[in-house]
């Protein structure tokens, strides 16, 4: 009979250890899910900023190109001969 009670105690200890480990893993998983969501949000914000900056650079580039073309057109209109 004592052997059976000892075996049950060991089984109970193992089950409790497993339950504790599962709870620990669930908490870790929740923390990782939260970190992933935060990382995805930062990535999306960075992408949006990069896209906005790229668009601004393209606009500025177009403006500079137009100004250079105007200056060159004025030189073309000069009679240097």
C-alpha positions in Angstrom: 0.0 0.0 0.0 2.8 2.4 0.8 4.3 1.9 -2.6 1.0 2.9 -4.2 0.8 6.1 -2.1 4.4 7.0 -3.0 3.8 6.4 -6.7 0.7 8.6 -6.5 2.7 11.3 -4.8 5.3 11.2 -7.5 2.6 11.3 -10.1 1.0 14.2 -8.4 4.4 16.0 -8.2 5.0 15.4 -11.9 1.6 16.7 -12.8 2.0 19.8 -10.7 5.5 20.4 -12.3 3.9 20.0 -15.7 1.1 22.4 -14.9 3.6 24.9 -13.6 5.7 24.6 -16.7 2.7 25.0 -19.0 1.6 28.2 -17.1 5.2 29.5 -17.4 5.2 28.8 -21.2 1.8 30.5 -21.6 3.1 33.6 -19.9 6.2 33.5 -22.0 4.1 33.1 -25.1 1.9 36.1 -24.2 5.0 38.2 -23.7 6.4 37.1 -27.1 3.1 37.8 -28.8 3.1 41.3 -27.3 6.7 41.9 -28.3 5.9 40.7 -31.9 3.0 43.1 -32.1 5.1 46.0 -30.9 7.8 45.1 -33.4 5.3 44.8 -36.2 3.9 48.2 -35.3 7.4 49.8 -35.2 8.2 48.2 -38.6 5.0 49.5 -40.1 5.6 53.0 -38.7 9.1 53.0 -40.1 7.9 51.8 -43.5 5.3 54.6 -43.6 7.9 57.1 -42.6 10.3 55.8 -45.3 7.6 56.0 -47.9 6.7 59.5 -46.9 10.3 60.6 -47.0 10.9 58.9 -50.3 7.8 60.7 -51.7 9.1 64.0 -50.4 12.6 63.4 -51.9 10.9 62.6 -55.3 8.9 65.8 -55.1 12.0 67.9 -54.2 13.9 66.2 -57.0 11.2 67.1 -59.5 11.3 70.7 -58.3 15.0 70.9 -58.6 14.9 69.4 -62.1 12.3 71.9 -63.2 14.4 74.8 -61.9 17.5 73.5 -63.7 15.6 73.1 -66.9 14.4 76.7 -66.6 17.9 78.0 -66.1 19.2 75.9 -69.1 16.3 77.3 -71.2 17.4 80.8 -70.4 20.9 80.0 -71.5 19.6 78.5 -74.7 17.7 81.8 -75.3 20.9 83.9 -75.1 22.7 84.9 -78.2 26.3 84.4 -77.3 27.7 84.6 -80.8 
